[in-house]
Amino acid sequence: KKAVGFARKALAECCEFLMKQTNGNVGAEERAVLLMLYHAVGRGGEVSSTSWDLAEWKDDVECLMTQWGETKKGQQYGMSFHPDASNWRVCIFNALACYLILTGGCPDRASVSSEEAGVHWIFPSFVNLVDGGCAKKASNILQKCRDGGVKRLPKDSTSHGIRVSATDDMIHNHLVSVFVVIARGGWDFEADSTAFRYFSHMKHIAVGGRALAGWADPNSDVKAPSLEPLFAIIGRDVVAKFCDILFSATDIPQLKNVDELLPFRDAMVATVLKDYESMLSVLGPNSPIIKKLQNAAIHVNARHSDLVKWGKAIKTKFQLDNLTNLGGNGDENIRRVLQTVQTHMVAKDAEISELKEIVKNTDVKIDRLTDLVLQLGGASITQSTAAAAPAAAAAPSAGDAPSTGDASALAVPDAHTIMHRSQLLQANTDMGSKANKNPLQDKNIDPAHIRGMDSSGLGDHKSANSSTFRLPVMDQWP
């Protein structure tokens, strides 16, 4: 009996159903299995032969590349996996991220022989099952979805129906050639040649992968989600710590090595952050993956609002990077992205305005503090003048009286000193008037000589009649 395929919408509904399971860890693994089979156009049992050891991150096309094992013909060939254009439910990057974050890759569920020990399988619980066991297990996942309410799935859907569905999706895309479908599905091609197999095979594989990921033009390159926008917001060190916390349960060495799959790990984190707000609205705050993201945020002194902010920043860059390839109406895509950028700019303007207001308030406080210090200085001048007045009024004895010239030389500086100290005191008394914000702006007093006194404690000042005297700085006033 020929297997029956189903629509991509049905697959999306299955994935949503699985992520809402009470046991979220199992649901995340089952979703990742279904999507791995769909994007690889694979047979049910082939998901058991994929490993992280033979996977790599391709910088030139920004995708995950694995060696896909085709059990029917006993061969392996490269298989690329790409981020989805718009739907997180069927995005393989999102699915693998949720699976690894929640389960750590299920290393404790592996059942391997001694010669396979040390192999980092992508799905250890699907390894070494009895013949047909892996395909049967994948079929059971579909049956569980149908029993759970996914009515779009045909009756008696099987894992092989996923392969049929992926093939149909490629065939009905007018931008995908038949060579792409053959290469992605691993079928024999009688007109096969060295040029097709070695020179263009991976190109066809990638085109098929982008078509299955929902991109408008699968022949064009796609940029994966990136954490780069977060570097300017929270810094590289905080971003790295956040990623490490999310994947703390994952013991896959390749995901920790910058020369291997660390860039893919970062792309997975960027993907789930980009999708955070949408996932929260669908799955709810009690979803295990939502709790994991929020818990990791707490460990870097962030919260829900920060996750939303990070996700929007990543999503904006992702849309700008792939602006012409998002599908639908091109003008509408441009309008939507520009609207997002405008909203982002308005938010930045609000932050700048808030910072300006803080600086303004700080300046006011500094002015008030300066006026208060000058007031205290004026009070010290008053006390000094009052103490000096009785001594100045007392007449000197005849024996000690200086000559007329000497007396005049001493008296004039004292008079000027007292006069200008009185002017300073009067200015400080009037400091509360808003019309005279700076009480030192007096025509006979240069504030630069009072505020800018040197470290020696004295500052020159020239009075109205051109006499020069020196005022002590505030901490040396009597």
MOWO-V448631 format. One record per residue. N is the residue number from 1. RES is the residue in three letters. PSI is psi in whole degrees, 0 to 359 (none if undefined). OMEGA is omega in whole degrees, 0 to 359 (NA if undefined). NEAR is the number of other C-alpha atoms within 12 Angstrom. Layout:
# MOWO-V448631
N/RES/PSI/OMEGA/NEAR ; N/RES/PSI/OMEGA/NEAR
This chain:
# MOWO-V448631
1/LYS/129/182/8 ; 2/LYS/135/179/11 ; 3/ALA/147/182/20 ; 4/VAL/133/177/22 ; 5/GLY/180/179/30 ; 6/PHE/165/185/33 ; 7/ALA/156/177/29 ; 8/ARG/328/178/34 ; 9/LYS/323/178/21 ; 10/ALA/321/177/28 ; 11/LEU/320/178/44 ; 12/ALA/320/179/33 ; 13/GLU/322/176/30 ; 14/CYS/315/182/39 ; 15/CYS/319/178/44 ; 16/GLU/317/178/38 ; 17/PHE/315/182/34 ; 18/LEU/324/180/41 ; 19/MET/347/178/39 ; 20/LYS/6/181/31 ; 21/GLN/150/177/26 ; 22/THR/316/174/15 ; 23/ASN/88/185/19 ; 24/GLY/331/181/29 ; 25/ASN/314/179/30 ; 26/VAL/318/180/29 ; 27/GLY/321/179/33 ; 28/ALA/321/179/41 ; 29/GLU/315/181/39 ; 30/GLU/321/177/44 ; 31/ARG/316/181/44 ; 32/ALA/324/179/42 ; 33/VAL/312/180/48 ; 34/LEU/316/183/53 ; 35/LEU/327/176/48 ; 36/MET/318/178/48 ; 37/LEU/319/181/47 ; 38/TYR/309/185/47 ; 39/HIS/334/178/50 ; 40/ALA/358/185/49 ; 41/VAL/45/188/45 ; 42/GLY/162/172/41 ; 43/ARG/156/188/41 ; 44/GLY/319/184/40 ; 45/GLY/348/188/37 ; 46/GLU/343/180/44 ; 47/VAL/342/183/43 ; 48/SER/347/186/39 ; 49/SER/6/181/39 ; 50/THR/139/181/35 ; 51/SER/156/177/28 ; 52/TRP/338/182/33 ; 53/ASP/330/181/24 ; 54/LEU/18/179/25 ; 55/ALA/154/178/31 ; 56/GLU/158/176/31 ; 57/TRP/127/181/33 ; 58/LYS/106/183/28 ; 59/ASP/326/186/21 ; 60/ASP/325/179/15 ; 61/VAL/2/177/27 ; 62/GLU/62/178/28 ; 63/CYS/165/174/37 ; 64/LEU/130/179/41 ; 65/MET/123/177/33 ; 66/THR/168/171/33 ; 67/GLN/111/185/28 ; 68/TRP/126/181/39 ; 69/GLY/121/178/29 ; 70/GLU/102/188/28 ; 71/THR/329/184/23 ; 72/LYS/320/182/17 ; 73/LYS/1/177/14 ; 74/GLY/42/180/12 ; 75/GLN/164/178/16 ; 76/GLN/149/174/19 ; 77/TYR/161/183/30 ; 78/GLY/143/179/33 ; 79/MET/123/182/41 ; 80/SER/149/178/39 ; 81/PHE/132/188/47 ; 82/HIS/154/176/47 ; 83/PRO/150/180/49 ; 84/ASP/151/183/42 ; 85/ALA/324/188/41 ; 86/SER/345/188/32 ; 87/ASN/107/183/30 ; 88/TRP/334/184/38 ; 89/ARG/321/183/42 ; 90/VAL/17/179/41 ; 91/CYS/122/182/42 ; 92/ILE/328/177/46 ; 93/PHE/314/179/42 ; 94/ASN/316/182/46 ; 95/ALA/314/179/45 ; 96/LEU/325/178/45 ; 97/ALA/311/180/41 ; 98/CYS/318/180/48 ; 99/TYR/315/182/40 ; 100/LEU/321/181/36 ; 101/ILE/319/185/38 ; 102/LEU/327/186/33 ; 103/THR/346/186/36 ; 104/GLY/10/182/32 ; 105/GLY/12/177/39 ; 106/CYS/47/182/29 ; 107/PRO/334/183/26 ; 108/ASP/354/183/17 ; 109/ARG/10/180/20 ; 110/ALA/143/175/24 ; 111/SER/93/188/24 ; 112/VAL/158/177/23 ; 113/SER/171/183/13 ; 114/SER/323/181/10 ; 115/GLU/342/179/8 ; 116/GLU/359/180/17 ; 117/ALA/136/181/14 ; 118/GLY/350/176/19 ; 119/VAL/133/181/26 ; 120/HIS/86/181/33 ; 121/TRP/146/176/35 ; 122/ILE/321/178/41 ; 123/PHE/81/184/43 ; 124/PRO/327/184/33 ; 125/SER/353/178/30 ; 126/PHE/3/184/35 ; 127/VAL/142/174/33 ; 128/ASN/35/172/24 ; 129/LEU/164/179/23 ; 130/VAL/161/181/14 ; 131/ASP/128/180/17 ; 132/GLY/353/184/22 ; 133/GLY/321/181/21 ; 134/CYS/313/179/33 ; 135/ALA/320/179/33 ; 136/LYS/320/180/24 ; 137/LYS/320/178/29 ; 138/ALA/322/178/40 ; 139/SER/323/178/31 ; 140/ASN/328/178/23 ; 141/ILE/316/179/37 ; 142/LEU/319/180/44 ; 143/GLN/322/178/28 ; 144/LYS/322/179/27 ; 145/CYS/317/180/36 ; 146/ARG/317/179/26 ; 147/ASP/333/181/20 ; 148/GLY/358/175/20 ; 149/GLY/4/178/18 ; 150/VAL/90/188/27 ; 151/LYS/347/178/23 ; 152/ARG/338/180/23 ; 153/LEU/133/176/33 ; 154/PRO/157/176/24 ; 155/LYS/146/178/20 ; 156/ASP/35/176/24 ; 157/SER/141/180/36 ; 158/THR/171/180/36 ; 159/SER/329/180/42 ; 160/HIS/338/177/36 ; 161/GLY/336/177/37 ; 162/ILE/319/178/42 ; 163/ARG/319/178/41 ; 164/VAL/318/181/31 ; 165/SER/314/180/37 ; 166/ALA/320/179/41 ; 167/THR/316/179/40 ; 168/ASP/318/181/27 ; 169/ASP/324/177/32 ; 170/MET/316/183/40 ; 171/ILE/322/184/23 ; 172/HIS/4/174/18 ; 173/ASN/114/187/26 ; 174/HIS/348/179/18 ; 175/LEU/0/181/24 ; 176/VAL/124/180/33 ; 177/SER/163/179/23 ; 178/VAL/331/178/23 ; 179/PHE/324/178/30 ; 180/VAL/315/181/37 ; 181/VAL/317/180/39 ; 182/ILE/315/182/29 ; 183/ALA/316/182/36 ; 184/ARG/323/182/44 ; 185/GLY/349/178/40 ; 186/GLY/22/179/36 ; 187/TRP/156/176/23 ; 188/ASP/149/181/17 ; 189/PHE/110/186/19 ; 190/GLU/332/179/10 ; 191/ALA/18/181/12 ; 192/ASP/145/179/18 ; 193/SER/169/179/13 ; 194/THR/320/181/11 ; 195/ALA/316/181/12 ; 196/PHE/315/187/20 ; 197/ARG/319/188/25 ; 198/TYR/329/186/16 ; 199/PHE/326/187/13 ; 200/SER/2/183/18 ; 201/HIS/313/183/29 ; 202/MET/329/176/30 ; 203/LYS/314/179/31 ; 204/HIS/321/179/34 ; 205/ILE/315/182/44 ; 206/ALA/320/178/43 ; 207/VAL/314/177/41 ; 208/GLY/321/179/47 ; 209/GLY/319/179/50 ; 210/ARG/327/177/47 ; 211/ALA/317/180/47 ; 212/LEU/339/178/51 ; 213/ALA/6/171/44 ; 214/GLY/18/181/35 ; 215/TRP/142/185/36 ; 216/ALA/316/178/30 ; 217/ASP/95/183/30 ; 218/PRO/348/178/35 ; 219/ASN/348/179/25 ; 220/SER/151/179/24 ; 221/ASP/156/181/29 ; 222/VAL/138/175/37 ; 223/LYS/131/178/32 ; 224/ALA/158/174/44 ; 225/PRO/145/185/43 ; 226/SER/149/176/35 ; 227/LEU/359/185/38 ; 228/GLU/320/180/27 ; 229/PRO/336/182/25 ; 230/LEU/340/182/34 ; 231/PHE/323/181/17 ; 232/ALA/343/183/15 ; 233/ILE/312/185/21 ; 234/ILE/353/178/23 ; 235/GLY/153/183/16 ; 236/ARG/320/183/17 ; 237/ASP/318/180/15 ; 238/VAL/321/178/23 ; 239/VAL/315/180/32 ; 240/ALA/319/179/29 ; 241/LYS/318/178/22 ; 242/PHE/315/180/33 ; 243/CYS/317/180/38 ; 244/ASP/320/180/26 ; 245/ILE/316/180/25 ; 246/LEU/321/184/38 ; 247/PHE/23/183/34 ; 248/SER/333/181/24 ; 249/ALA/357/184/22 ; 250/THR/117/180/29 ; 251/ASP/65/178/25 ; 252/ILE/104/188/29 ; 253/PRO/328/181/23 ; 254/GLN/328/181/26 ; 255/LEU/352/180/36 ; 256/LYS/357/184/22 ; 257/ASN/121/183/17 ; 258/VAL/336/179/17 ; 259/ASP/357/181/17 ; 260/GLU/259/188/24 ; 261/LEU/10/177/29 ; 262/LEU/319/176/28 ; 263/PRO/326/177/30 ; 264/PHE/320/176/40 ; 265/ARG/315/180/43 ; 266/ASP/323/178/39 ; 267/ALA/324/177/36 ; 268/MET/317/179/43 ; 269/VAL/316/178/47 ; 270/ALA/323/181/40 ; 271/THR/312/182/44 ; 272/VAL/330/175/48 ; 273/LEU/319/177/49 ; 274/LYS/323/184/42 ; 275/ASP/2/189/44 ; 276/TYR/310/185/39 ; 277/GLU/318/179/28 ; 278/SER/318/179/25 ; 279/MET/320/180/33 ; 280/LEU/318/181/30 ; 281/SER/331/181/15 ; 282/VAL/315/187/21 ; 283/LEU/337/179/27 ; 284/GLY/163/184/19 ; 285/PRO/343/181/21 ; 286/ASN/3/178/21 ; 287/SER/137/181/29 ; 288/PRO/321/182/29 ; 289/ILE/324/177/40 ; 290/ILE/317/178/35 ; 291/LYS/321/179/26 ; 292/LYS/316/180/38 ; 293/LEU/317/181/43 ; 294/GLN/324/178/31 ; 295/ASN/318/178/23 ; 296/ALA/324/178/31 ; 297/ALA/319/179/30 ; 298/ILE/322/182/21 ; 299/HIS/348/175/19 ; 300/VAL/26/176/24 ; 301/ASN/40/177/18 ; 302/ALA/175/182/22 ; 303/ARG/189/183/20 ; 304/HIS/313/182/24 ; 305/SER/328/178/17 ; 306/ASP/320/178/24 ; 307/LEU/319/177/39 ; 308/VAL/315/180/28 ; 309/LYS/315/179/27 ; 310/TRP/316/181/37 ; 311/GLY/320/180/34 ; 312/LYS/320/179/34 ; 313/ALA/317/179/37 ; 314/ILE/317/181/39 ; 315/LYS/320/179/40 ; 316/THR/313/179/36 ; 317/LYS/319/180/29 ; 318/PHE/317/180/36 ; 319/GLN/321/178/33 ; 320/LEU/320/179/27 ; 321/ASP/329/185/21 ; 322/ASN/31/189/30 ; 323/LEU/318/185/32 ; 324/THR/3/187/27 ; 325/ASN/21/184/31 ; 326/LEU/347/180/35 ; 327/GLY/167/180/23 ; 328/GLY/208/181/18 ; 329/ASN/120/182/14 ; 330/GLY/317/179/17 ; 331/ASP/321/179/15 ; 332/GLU/322/177/15 ; 333/ASN/316/179/23 ; 334/ILE/315/179/24 ; 335/ARG/317/182/17 ; 336/ARG/318/180/21 ; 337/VAL/318/179/27 ; 338/LEU/324/177/19 ; 339/GLN/320/177/17 ; 340/THR/316/179/23 ; 341/VAL/319/180/23 ; 342/GLN/316/178/16 ; 343/THR/319/179/18 ; 344/HIS/320/180/22 ; 345/MET/321/178/16 ; 346/VAL/318/178/14 ; 347/ALA/320/178/17 ; 348/LYS/320/178/17 ; 349/ASP/321/178/14 ; 350/ALA/320/178/14 ; 351/GLU/319/179/14 ; 352/ILE/318/179/14 ; 353/SER/320/179/14 ; 354/GLU/318/178/14 ; 355/LEU/320/178/14 ; 356/LYS/320/180/14 ; 357/GLU/322/178/14 ; 358/ILE/317/179/14 ; 359/VAL/318/179/14 ; 360/LYS/314/179/14 ; 361/ASN/324/178/14 ; 362/THR/320/178/14 ; 363/ASP/319/179/14 ; 364/VAL/317/180/15 ; 365/LYS/322/179/14 ; 366/ILE/319/178/14 ; 367/ASP/316/180/19 ; 368/ARG/320/180/20 ; 369/LEU/320/178/15 ; 370/THR/316/178/22 ; 371/ASP/321/180/27 ; 372/LEU/318/178/20 ; 373/VAL/319/179/20 ; 374/LEU/325/176/32 ; 375/GLN/314/179/26 ; 376/LEU/323/177/22 ; 377/GLY/320/178/30 ; 378/GLY/322/178/34 ; 379/ALA/322/178/25 ; 380/SER/323/179/26 ; 381/ILE/318/180/33 ; 382/THR/315/180/27 ; 383/GLN/321/181/19 ; 384/SER/319/181/22 ; 385/THR/318/180/25 ; 386/ALA/323/180/18 ; 387/ALA/330/183/15 ; 388/ALA/340/185/18 ; 389/ALA/312/180/15 ; 390/PRO/322/181/11 ; 391/ALA/324/180/12 ; 392/ALA/329/181/17 ; 393/ALA/334/183/11 ; 394/ALA/134/180/10 ; 395/ALA/140/178/13 ; 396/PRO/154/178/13 ; 397/SER/158/184/8 ; 398/ALA/323/183/8 ; 399/GLY/333/185/8 ; 400/ASP/354/187/10 ; 401/ALA/133/177/15 ; 402/PRO/173/178/16 ; 403/SER/164/182/13 ; 404/THR/318/180/10 ; 405/GLY/319/180/11 ; 406/ASP/319/181/13 ; 407/ALA/318/180/17 ; 408/SER/321/181/14 ; 409/ALA/326/180/15 ; 410/LEU/322/187/17 ; 411/ALA/321/185/17 ; 412/VAL/313/177/19 ; 413/PRO/321/179/23 ; 414/ASP/319/181/23 ; 415/ALA/315/179/22 ; 416/HIS/320/179/26 ; 417/THR/311/181/29 ; 418/ILE/319/181/27 ; 419/MET/313/183/23 ; 420/HIS/329/173/35 ; 421/ARG/323/177/34 ; 422/SER/321/177/25 ; 423/GLN/319/179/26 ; 424/LEU/318/180/34 ; 425/LEU/316/180/29 ; 426/GLN/322/179/23 ; 427/ALA/319/179/30 ; 428/ASN/329/179/32 ; 429/THR/325/182/24 ; 430/ASP/7/187/23 ; 431/MET/338/182/28 ; 432/GLY/346/182/18 ; 433/SER/128/179/13 ; 434/LYS/335/180/10 ; 435/ALA/340/179/10 ; 436/ASN/72/186/16 ; 437/LYS/324/179/19 ; 438/ASN/99/185/25 ; 439/PRO/350/182/31 ; 440/LEU/358/181/30 ; 441/GLN/69/179/22 ; 442/ASP/143/185/23 ; 443/LYS/337/180/15 ; 444/ASN/359/183/23 ; 445/ILE/125/177/28 ; 446/ASP/111/184/24 ; 447/PRO/336/180/23 ; 448/ALA/329/180/16 ; 449/HIS/345/179/25 ; 450/ILE/315/180/28 ; 451/ARG/332/187/27 ; 452/GLY/34/180/19 ; 453/MET/145/184/22 ; 454/ASP/173/186/17 ; 455/SER/350/180/13 ; 456/SER/348/178/15 ; 457/GLY/357/182/19 ; 458/LEU/151/176/21 ; 459/GLY/131/180/24 ; 460/ASP/144/175/26 ; 461/HIS/139/181/28 ; 462/LYS/124/181/24 ; 463/SER/181/184/27 ; 464/ALA/328/180/17 ; 465/ASN/21/174/15 ; 466/SER/12/173/12 ; 467/SER/144/182/19 ; 468/THR/134/175/19 ; 469/PHE/174/182/25 ; 470/ARG/132/177/25 ; 471/LEU/141/175/36 ; 472/PRO/149/173/27 ; 473/VAL/166/191/26 ; 474/MET/321/184/27 ; 475/ASP/356/177/19 ; 476/GLN/2/177/17 ; 477/TRP/146/179/22 ; 478/PRO/none/NA/20
